[in-house]
Amino acid sequence: MTMLPSPHNAAIKWLERLHSPTLGRITSLADPRANPLDGLVVATGTRTASPLGPSTSRVCIVEDGVATELTIWTANTRLPRWSPDGRTLAFTTDRRQGGIHQLALADRDRLHDPEDGPVVPGTIEHLSWSPNGSRLLAVVAGHGAEQAGAMASGRIPLRAEDVLPAGAPIVRRFDRGGPENEWRRLWIATSGVEVAICATPSGPCVWEAAWLGDDAVVAIVSDRPEEDAWYGARCSVLDVHDGAERVMITSERQLGVPAGSPDGRWVACIEAPCSDRTLVAGRVVVGDTTTGDVTRHNLGLDATHLVWLDESRLLVSGLVGMATRVVELRPLDGATHERWSTTDTVGPRQPETWPTPSGGLVAAADSWDEGPLLLQVDVDGIETTSWSGLTPEMAALRDEIGSVEVRTWTALDGLQIEGLLLRPAGDGPHPTVLYAHGGPVAMWRPRLLMGYAAVALLVTRGYAVFMPNPRGSSGYGWDFADAVHGDMGGLDTHDLLAGIDALVAEGVADADRLAVMGGSYAGYMTCWLVTQTDRFKAAVASAPVTNWISQHFQSNIPQWGVRFLPDASAFPGGGYVDRSPVFFAHRVTTPTMLITGAHDRCCATSQALEFHEALRLQGIASELVVYPDEAHNVPTGENLIDDIVRTVSWIERWCPLDESASGG
């Protein structure tokens, strides 16, 4: 048997091969915007200075196939926004303090010589120009405001002068109004003025906002600033002069991605069953401000992004399965017009497209075959590549892994389920790792090397990696996503196991060499699966929930569990007990590693600790890994290597490539 290099050496070599040729260069693009006059595209690029990261964000000019960084400022820059007349570019930078983004402005003719804009008390999360170009709108998260789990949990950094010295006591305080620095406020900056004005000094909390004409905004708002409050947020019209609110749209699920027509008549947003703020995929809801009428539109896609093209046309981007579809919607009569569709993975997280002055579209994309791309789409839907981040080294790594396959199988109730499979060279059956996605309302889509170093490393070492989209996933319609609402750990569990059964039946997966891994919801699902079956020989759960009772009082988003578990109204009974892995630890036979970050606010470290101790008391092999400086996200730097190595080593120990080997 050929000896493989150690997981540590293999991980370092893999990352060096992937990143070394592009160190100090732009490797991917997102959030592209075309100048409304001449079409010059700017976008937020990603640059990595070290193979281990972390990466930095840089606003780039994309021209003649080259992405050129906008400024020599040695700081993160993002959110590039052209003024309606095309003469000014607004963006944000954290050059004053890391992680705190403030406004910057540059003239079209002097883009490489930007100036600082007015200072706001926090970090800018959303930025847009009024239709007439006279003002800028900014949603500002205060120092200490909570971050969404999809954005790594944790908090917005404090002001440098407010950081407590080492050893100072950690104090959590609650008052009825909520700490002032934890709110998200609406700020308005007038073009050419050095001072911005807060339009909502006394509330509500503004999560997202967009202009509605020149004197109002449409916003997703709540009465309190805690992350948990977003799950019941409403869509309202706010006056930019006094913050007066008019509620337009409410929902029993969640709302996001507000958009307002330039004439002030129409408001729109997306309604969806959501597990994370910033990840909204569902149906379009349009409100008429003149009549108050609200209409819900099912467009044959899971909408993820909205842009008003003019007073009567709304550009809608969304998912159809793992593909992207873009349509125009005319709210007045509900008519639609197809603009573009592609199997490329559009958007870094979910599909987004933006108009160009020629009537086309611009979008950032990725794909297994072509890697990171910037695509221009003309009025006839014909696409061209205006920038590519694929290097020969990336292509060589991809070719070593092979290809990614789309697989379908039938669930217990006859529902068709879809997912992705990567398999090593040679004939099966292969040792196979089930890699569930987070959410649960999220999805796997094919992208270059799948975006996760551990996946490629496992495949090159001889494992097949199976990445399913069970019910609850985005892209397959409202009913499919909503099916997990109130039944998490129910039929979605069987969707995953049915996929494994199908691979075993086909001779792809070895029934005696199966492992499971995943983070967040997938961390929960990993722990839940090993209580429901003994077929897995190894498990690695990152940021898991294992006890829904204690989770309810430890997490900053208890409404998440209330909404996704059955019989939550019977708390502390019902689903809080019936779907908690810790209460079924006596069934577990699978050696399980648990990985967590000490600063994770949505899935507390104690959740991993509880399951680790429960397994230890049952005599089941378990390892608990706590990263003291990490939150909910995948670790970076040396922690990234450590995370990959521990994951791969644990799987290889208990689910070895050699059938005769033993975990011991």
C-alpha positions in Angstrom: 0.0 0.0 0.0 1.4 3.4 -1.0 2.1 5.6 2.1 0.4 9.0 2.0 2.1 12.1 3.4 0.8 13.1 6.8 -2.4 15.2 6.8 -0.4 18.1 8.2 2.1 18.1 5.4 -0.5 17.4 2.8 -2.7 20.3 3.9 0.1 22.8 3.9 1.3 21.6 0.5 -2.2 21.8 -0.9 -2.8 25.3 0.4 0.6 26.5 -0.9 0.0 25.1 -4.3 -3.4 26.8 -4.4 -2.5 30.2 -3.1 1.3 30.8 -3.7 0.9 31.7 -7.4 -1.6 34.4 -6.6 -0.3 35.8 -3.4 -0.8 39.6 -3.4 -3.2 39.4 -6.3 -6.9 39.4 -6.7 -8.3 35.9 -6.7 -12.0 36.4 -6.8 -14.6 39.2 -7.3 -18.0 40.0 -5.8 -20.6 42.7 -5.8 -19.8 44.2 -9.3 -21.3 47.5 -10.4 -21.2 49.1 -13.9 -20.8 52.8 -14.3 -24.2 54.1 -15.5 -22.5 56.2 -18.2 -19.6 54.3 -19.6 -20.0 50.8 -18.2 -16.7 50.7 -16.3 -17.1 47.9 -13.8 -15.9 48.0 -10.2 -16.1 45.1 -7.8 -15.0 43.9 -4.4 -12.0 41.6 -4.9 -10.4 39.2 -2.5 -6.6 39.1 -2.0 -4.5 36.8 0.1 -1.1 37.7 1.4 -0.4 34.3 2.9 -1.4 30.7 1.9 -3.1 30.5 5.4 -4.9 33.7 5.1 -6.8 35.6 6.3 -7.8 37.3 3.0 -8.5 41.0 2.6 -11.2 42.8 0.5 -10.2 45.4 -2.1 -12.3 47.5 -4.4 -11.1 46.9 -7.9 -11.5 48.4 -11.4 -12.1 45.6 -13.9 -10.9 46.5 -17.4 -9.4 44.6 -20.3 -9.5 41.4 -18.3 -7.5 42.8 -15.4 -8.7 43.6 -11.9 -6.7 46.6 -10.6 -6.9 47.6 -7.0 -8.5 51.0 -6.6 -6.3 52.6 -3.9 -3.0 52.2 -2.3 -4.6 52.3 1.2 -3.4 49.3 3.1 -6.8 48.4 4.4 -9.9 46.5 3.5 -12.2 48.3 1.0 -15.7 47.1 -0.2 -19.2 48.1 -1.2 -18.3 50.1 -4.4 -21.3 52.3 -5.5 -21.4 54.5 -8.5 -23.5 57.7 -8.3 -26.4 57.9 -10.7 -24.5 60.4 -12.9 -21.4 58.1 -13.0 -19.1 60.9 -11.7 -18.5 59.7 -8.2 -17.7 56.3 -6.7 -18.6 55.8 -3.0 -17.2 52.8 -1.1 -16.1 51.9 2.4 -12.8 51.3 4.1 -11.6 50.2 7.5 -8.3 52.1 7.3 -9.1 54.0 10.5 -9.7 50.9 12.5 -9.7 47.2 11.4 -13.2 45.8 11.0 -14.9 49.3 11.2 -15.9 50.5 7.7 -16.3 54.2 7.0 -17.3 56.1 3.9 -14.8 57.1 1.2 -15.4 58.9 -2.1 -13.5 59.2 -5.4 -14.1 61.2 -8.6 -14.5 59.2 -11.8 -11.4 60.9 -13.2 -9.3 60.3 -10.1 -10.3 56.9 -8.9 -6.9 56.2 -7.4 -7.0 59.3 -5.2 -10.0 58.8 -2.9 -11.0 61.0 0.1 -12.5 60.1 3.4 -16.2 60.8 3.9 -18.0 61.8 7.1 -17.5 59.5 10.1 -20.4 57.5 11.5 -20.5 55.7 14.9 -20.0 52.1 13.8 -19.4 50.1 10.7 -21.3 50.6 7.4 -23.0 47.4 6.3 -25.2 48.7 3.4 -24.6 51.7 1.2 -26.6 53.3 -1.7 -27.1 56.5 -3.6 -30.5 58.2 -3.8 -32.1 58.1 -7.3 -31.2 61.8 -7.9 -27.6 61.3 -6.6 -27.8 64.0 -3.9 -27.5 61.8 -0.9 -26.0 58.5 0.4 -27.8 56.1 2.6 -25.8 53.9 5.0 -27.0 51.2 7.4 -24.6 51.5 10.4 -24.1 48.7 12.9 -22.9 50.2 16.2 -19.7 49.1 18.0 -20.7 45.9 19.7 -23.7 45.0 17.5 -24.3 41.3 17.0 -23.3 39.6 13.8 -25.3 37.0 12.0 -24.3 33.4 12.3 -23.8 33.3 8.5 -21.2 36.1 9.0 -19.3 34.3 11.7 -21.4 35.3 14.7 -19.5 37.3 17.3 -19.8 41.1 17.5 -18.8 44.3 15.6 -15.5 45.5 17.0 -15.6 48.1 19.8 -13.8 51.4 19.3 -10.1 51.0 20.0 -10.4 53.3 23.1 -13.2 51.1 24.5 -11.4 47.8 24.4 -11.0 46.5 27.9 -7.5 45.6 29.2 -6.5 42.0 29.5 -7.9 40.5 32.7 -10.8 42.9 33.0 -14.2 41.3 34.0 -16.6 40.4 31.2 -19.9 42.0 31.8 -23.2 41.3 30.0 -25.9 43.9 30.6 -29.5 44.0 29.6 -31.9 47.0 29.7 -35.3 47.5 28.1 -34.0 49.7 25.3 -30.9 47.8 24.5 -27.4 49.2 24.7 -27.1 52.2 22.3 -23.9 50.8 20.6 -25.7 47.6 19.6 -28.3 49.1 17.4 -28.3 49.4 13.6 -29.2 52.9 12.5 -30.0 54.6 9.3 -27.6 57.4 8.4 -27.9 59.9 5.5 -24.9 61.8 4.1 -25.4 64.7 1.6 -23.0 64.7 -1.3 -20.1 67.1 -0.6 -21.0 67.5 3.1 -18.6 66.3 5.8 -21.3 65.4 8.3 -23.8 62.5 8.2 -27.2 62.7 10.0 -28.9 59.8 11.8 -32.5 59.4 10.5 -33.5 56.8 13.1 -31.9 58.0 16.4 -34.6 56.3 18.5 -35.3 53.3 16.5 -36.4 51.0 15.0 -33.4 48.8 14.4 -32.6 48.8 10.7 -31.2 45.6 9.3 -31.2 46.5 5.6 -32.4 49.5 3.7 -32.7 50.8 0.1 -34.0 54.1 -1.3 -37.7 54.6 -2.1 -37.7 57.7 -4.3 -35.5 60.5 -2.9 -37.1 61.2 0.5 -37.9 57.8 1.9 -36.4 54.3 2.3 -37.7 50.8 2.4 -36.2 48.8 5.2 -36.2 45.6 7.1 -36.7 46.6 10.7 -37.4 45.4 14.2 -38.2 46.9 17.6 -35.0 45.6 19.3 -31.4 45.3 18.1 -30.6 41.7 19.2 -29.9 39.2 16.4 -32.9 37.2 17.5 -35.2 40.1 16.7 -34.5 39.8 13.0 -36.5 36.5 12.8 -39.7 38.6 13.3 -38.7 41.7 11.4 -41.1 43.6 9.2 -40.7 45.6 5.9 -41.4 49.3 6.4 -41.2 52.7 4.7 -39.1 55.2 6.7 -39.0 58.9 6.2 -35.4 60.1 5.9 -36.2 63.4 7.6 -37.7 62.2 10.8 -37.6 58.4 10.7 -41.4 58.1 10.7 -42.4 54.5 10.0 -45.2 53.0 7.8 -45.4 49.2 8.0 -45.9 47.7 4.5 -45.2 44.0 4.7 -45.2 41.4 7.6 -44.7 37.7 7.5 -44.8 34.5 9.6 -41.4 33.6 8.1 -38.6 36.1 7.4 -38.1 39.1 5.2 -35.0 40.5 3.5 -33.4 42.3 0.5 -35.6 45.4 0.4 -35.8 47.4 -2.8 -37.7 50.6 -3.7 -38.7 52.0 -7.1 -37.1 55.3 -8.0 -40.5 57.0 -8.3 -41.4 56.0 -4.7 -44.5 53.9 -5.6 -43.3 50.3 -5.2 -41.6 48.5 -2.4 -40.3 45.0 -2.7 -38.6 42.4 -0.6 -38.1 38.7 -0.4 -40.0 36.4 1.9 -38.6 33.1 2.9 -38.1 30.5 5.6 -34.7 31.5 6.8 -32.1 30.1 9.2 -29.6 33.0 8.9 -29.8 36.7 8.3 -28.1 37.6 5.0 -29.2 34.2 3.4 -32.7 34.8 2.1 -34.1 32.8 -0.8 -37.9 32.7 -1.4 -40.7 34.5 -3.1 -40.9 38.2 -4.1 -43.4 40.4 -2.3 -44.4 43.8 -3.8 -46.3 46.5 -2.0 -48.0 49.5 -3.6 -47.4 52.6 -1.4 -50.4 54.4 -3.0 -53.0 51.7 -2.2 -51.2 49.7 0.5 -51.9 46.5 -1.5 -49.4 43.7 -1.1 -48.8 40.9 -3.7 -46.8 37.8 -3.4 -45.2 36.5 -6.7 -44.1 32.9 -7.3 -41.7 33.2 -10.3 -40.5 29.7 -10.6 -37.3 30.4 -8.7 -36.1 31.0 -5.2 -35.5 34.8 -5.4 -32.2 36.0 -3.8 -31.7 39.5 -5.1 -33.8 42.5 -6.3 -32.9 45.6 -8.3 -35.4 48.2 -9.7 -34.4 48.9 -13.3 -36.9 51.8 -13.5 -40.4 52.7 -12.2 -42.0 49.6 -13.7 -39.5 46.8 -13.9 -37.9 44.8 -11.1 -34.9 42.7 -11.8 -35.1 39.4 -9.9 -32.1 37.0 -9.5 -32.6 33.6 -7.9 -32.0 29.8 -7.7 -33.6 27.0 -9.7 -32.0 23.9 -8.2 -28.3 24.7 -8.2 -28.6 26.9 -11.3 -29.2 30.7 -11.5 -32.1 32.3 -13.3 -32.8 36.0 -13.8 -36.1 37.5 -14.8 -37.8 40.9 -15.0 -41.1 41.4 -13.1 -43.6 44.1 -13.9 -45.6 44.6 -10.6 -48.4 46.5 -12.3 -49.7 43.4 -14.1 -47.4 40.6 -12.8 -45.9 40.0 -16.2 -42.4 38.4 -16.4 -39.6 38.4 -18.9 -36.7 35.9 -18.9 -33.3 37.6 -18.9 -30.6 35.0 -18.3 -30.0 31.5 -16.9 -26.8 29.7 -16.2 -25.4 26.6 -14.4 -22.5 28.7 -13.1 -22.5 29.4 -9.4 -23.4 33.1 -9.4 -22.6 35.2 -6.4 -20.2 34.3 -3.5 -23.2 33.2 -1.4 -26.3 33.5 -3.4 -27.1 34.8 -6.9 -26.8 38.6 -7.5 -26.9 40.5 -10.8 -26.7 44.2 -11.6 -27.7 46.2 -14.7 -25.3 47.7 -17.2 -26.0 50.9 -19.2 -26.3 48.9 -22.4 -29.3 47.0 -21.0 -27.3 43.9 -20.0 -26.2 42.4 -16.7 -22.9 42.0 -14.8 -22.4 39.2 -12.3 -19.6 37.5 -10.3 -19.6 33.8 -10.7 -17.6 30.6 -10.1 -17.7 27.1 -11.5 -15.9 23.8 -11.2 -14.5 24.0 -14.7 -13.7 27.7 -15.0 -13.1 29.0 -11.5 -13.8 32.6 -10.4 -15.3 34.7 -13.2 -16.8 38.1 -13.9 -19.5 37.7 -16.5 -21.1 40.3 -18.8 -24.5 39.4 -20.2 -26.0 41.3 -23.1 -29.7 42.1 -23.7 -30.1 38.8 -25.5 -28.7 36.7 -22.6 -25.4 36.0 -24.3 -22.6 36.0 -21.8 -18.9 36.8 -22.1 -16.1 36.5 -19.5 -14.6 39.9 -18.7 -12.2 38.6 -16.0 -11.0 35.2 -14.8 -9.2 34.2 -11.6 -8.4 30.7 -12.8 -4.6 29.9 -12.7 -2.8 26.9 -14.2 -2.1 25.8 -10.7 -5.7 25.9 -9.7 -6.6 24.0 -12.9 -4.0 21.3 -12.2 -5.4 20.8 -8.6 -8.9 20.5 -10.0 -7.8 18.0 -12.6 -6.1 15.9 -9.9 -9.4 15.7 -8.0 -11.4 14.9 -11.2 -14.9 16.2 -11.6 -18.0 17.0 -9.5 -21.1 15.0 -10.3 -24.7 16.0 -9.7 -26.6 13.1 -8.1 -30.3 12.6 -7.5 -32.1 10.0 -5.4 -35.6 9.3 -4.0 -36.5 10.1 -0.3 -38.7 7.9 1.9 -41.8 9.8 0.8 -40.9 9.8 -2.9 -39.5 13.3 -3.0 -36.5 13.8 -5.4 -33.4 15.0 -3.6 -30.2 16.4 -5.3 -26.6 16.7 -4.3 -23.0 16.7 -5.4 -20.4 13.9 -5.4 -16.7 14.0 -5.7 -14.9 10.7 -5.9 -11.3 9.6 -6.1 -9.6 7.8 -8.9 -10.2 4.1 -9.3 -13.1 1.8 -9.0 -15.4 1.8 -6.0 -16.7 1.2 -3.6 -14.8 4.1 -1.9 -14.7 5.1 1.7 -17.1 8.0 1.7 -17.6 11.2 3.8 -21.1 12.7 4.0 -20.6 16.4 4.2 -23.8 18.1 5.2 -24.3 21.9 4.6 -25.2 24.5 7.2 -28.4 26.3 7.5 -30.6 24.3 7.3 -31.9 26.7 4.6 -28.8 26.9 2.5 -27.3 24.7 -0.2 -24.3 23.3 -1.9 -23.5 24.5 -5.4 -20.5 23.5 -7.6 -17.6 25.9 -7.5 -13.8 25.5 -8.1 -12.5 22.9 -5.6 -15.8 23.3 -3.8 -14.3 26.2 -1.7 -13.3 24.0 1.3 -9.8 22.8 1.6 -10.7 19.7 3.6 -13.0 18.4 0.7 -10.2 18.4 -1.9 -7.7 17.0 0.6 -10.0 14.1 1.4 -10.6 13.3 -2.3 -6.9 13.4 -3.1 -6.3 11.0 -0.2 -8.8 8.5 -1.5 -12.2 9.4 0.0 -15.4 10.1 -1.9 -17.1 13.2 -0.6 -20.9 13.4 -0.8 -22.6 16.8 -0.4 -26.4 16.6 -0.4 -29.1 19.2 -0.6 -31.9 17.7 1.6 -35.3 19.2 2.2 -34.8 22.6 3.8 -32.2 23.6 1.1 -32.6 26.7 -1.0 -33.3 26.5 -4.7 -36.0 23.9 -4.8 -39.1 25.9 -4.1 -40.9 27.3 -1.1 -42.5 24.0 0.0 -39.1 22.2 -0.2 -37.4 24.7 2.0 -40.3 25.2 4.4 -40.6 21.4 4.9 -37.8 21.6 7.5 -39.6 24.3 9.4 -40.9 22.5 12.5 -39.3 19.2 11.5 -35.6 19.7 11.8 -33.9 16.4 12.4 -37.0 14.6 10.9 -37.4 13.9 7.2 -34.2 15.8 6.4 -32.3 13.1 8.4 -33.8 10.4 6.1 -33.0 12.4 3.0 -29.3 12.3 3.9 -29.4 8.6 4.8 -31.3 7.7 1.6 -28.6 9.4 -0.4 -25.9 7.3 1.3 -28.1 4.2 0.7 -28.2 5.0 -3.0 -24.4 5.4 -3.3 -23.9 2.1 -1.5 -26.4 0.4 -3.8 -24.6 1.7 -6.8 -21.2 0.5 -5.6 -19.9 4.1 -5.2 -19.7 4.1 -1.4 -18.4 1.4 0.9 -21.1 0.6 3.5 -18.4 -0.4 6.0 -16.3 2.8 5.6 -18.6 5.8 6.0 -18.0 9.1 7.9 -20.0 12.2 8.4 -19.0 15.9 9.0 -20.4 19.4 9.0 -20.7 22.7 10.8 -23.5 24.8 12.4 -26.8 23.1 11.4 -24.7 20.4 9.8 -22.8 20.1 13.1 -26.1 19.5 14.8 -27.1 17.0 12.0 -23.7 15.2 12.4 -24.3 14.7 16.1 -28.0 13.8 15.5 -27.1 11.2 12.8 -24.8 9.3 15.0 -27.6 8.9 17.5 -29.9 7.5 14.8 -27.6 5.0 13.1 -24.5 3.1 13.7 -23.4 3.1 10.1 -20.9 5.9 10.4 -17.4 4.9 11.6 -16.2 8.5 12.2 -17.9 11.9 12.8 -16.6 15.5 12.9 -19.1 18.1 14.1 -18.2 21.8 14.1 -20.2 24.5 16.0 -22.9 22.0 16.8 -26.1 22.2 18.8 -26.6 19.1 20.9 -29.1 20.2 23.6 -32.0 22.4 22.5 -33.0 23.2 26.1 -29.7 24.7 27.1 -29.3 26.1 23.6 -32.5 28.1 24.1 -30.8 30.0 27.0 -27.3 30.1 25.7 -27.7 31.2 22.1 -28.3 34.8 20.9 -30.9 33.4 18.5 -33.3 31.2 20.5 -36.1 31.9 17.9 -34.1 29.8 15.5 -34.8 26.7 17.5 -38.4 27.7 18.2 -39.1 28.0 14.5 -37.3 24.9 13.2 -38.2 22.3 15.9 -41.5 20.4 16.3 -43.7 21.1 19.3 -41.4 24.0 20.5 -44.5 25.5 22.2 -44.4 22.6 24.6 -40.9 23.7 25.8 -39.1 22.2 27.6 -40.7 19.0 26.2 -41.5 18.2 22.6 -38.8 18.7 20.0 -36.5 20.3 22.5 -36.0 16.8 24.0 -37.0 14.5 21.1 -34.5 16.1 18.7 -31.6 16.8 21.1 -28.6 14.5 20.4 -27.3 14.7 24.0 -30.4 12.8 25.3 -29.7 10.0 22.9 -25.9 9.7 23.5 -26.5 6.2 24.9 -27.2 5.0 21.3 -23.9 6.3 19.9 -21.2 4.0 18.7 -19.4 6.4 16.4 -16.1 8.1 17.5 -17.0 11.8 17.3 -14.8 14.9 17.2 -16.4 18.2 18.3 -14.9 21.6 17.1 -16.0 25.0 18.4 -15.0 28.6 18.7 -15.0 30.3 22.1 -16.6 33.5 20.8 -19.5 31.7 19.0 -22.7 33.4 20.1 -25.2 31.4 18.1 -23.9 27.9 18.9 -22.2 28.2 22.3 -19.0 26.2 23.1 -20.9 24.4 25.9 -23.1 22.7 23.3 -20.0 20.8 22.0 -18.9 20.2 25.6 -22.2 18.6 26.6 -22.0 16.0 23.8 -18.4 15.3 24.4 -19.0 14.6 28.1 -22.1 12.5 27.3 -20.0 10.4 24.9 -17.2 10.1 27.4 -19.7 8.8 30.0 -20.8 6.2 27.5 -17.2 5.1 26.8 -17.3 6.4 23.2 -14.1 7.9 21.7 -14.5 11.7 21.5 -12.3 14.7 21.2 -13.3 18.3 22.0 -11.4 21.2 20.2 -12.0 24.8 21.3 -10.4 27.6 19.4 -10.1 30.5 21.9 -9.9 33.3 19.3 -12.6 32.0 16.9 -16.3 32.4 16.6 -18.8 30.6 14.3 -16.7 30.6 11.1 -14.0 28.3 9.8 -10.7 29.2 11.4 -8.0 31.1 9.6 -4.3 31.2 9.7 -2.6 28.5 11.7 -6.0 27.5 13.1 -7.1 26.7 9.6 -4.3 24.2 9.2 -5.1 22.8 12.6 -8.8 22.4 11.8 -8.1 20.7 8.5 -5.5 18.3 10.0 -7.6 17.4 12.9 -10.6 16.7 10.7 -8.8 14.6 8.2 -6.7 12.8 10.8 -9.8 11.8 12.8 -11.6 10.5 9.7 -8.5 8.5 8.7 -8.1 7.1 12.2 -11.6 5.7 12.6 -12.6 5.3 9.0 -9.3 4.3 7.4 -8.6 3.9 3.7 -7.2 0.4 4.4 -10.0 -1.9 5.4 -7.7 -3.9 7.6 -6.6 -0.8 9.6 -8.0 -0.1 13.0 -8.7 3.2 14.8 -7.4 1.7 18.1 
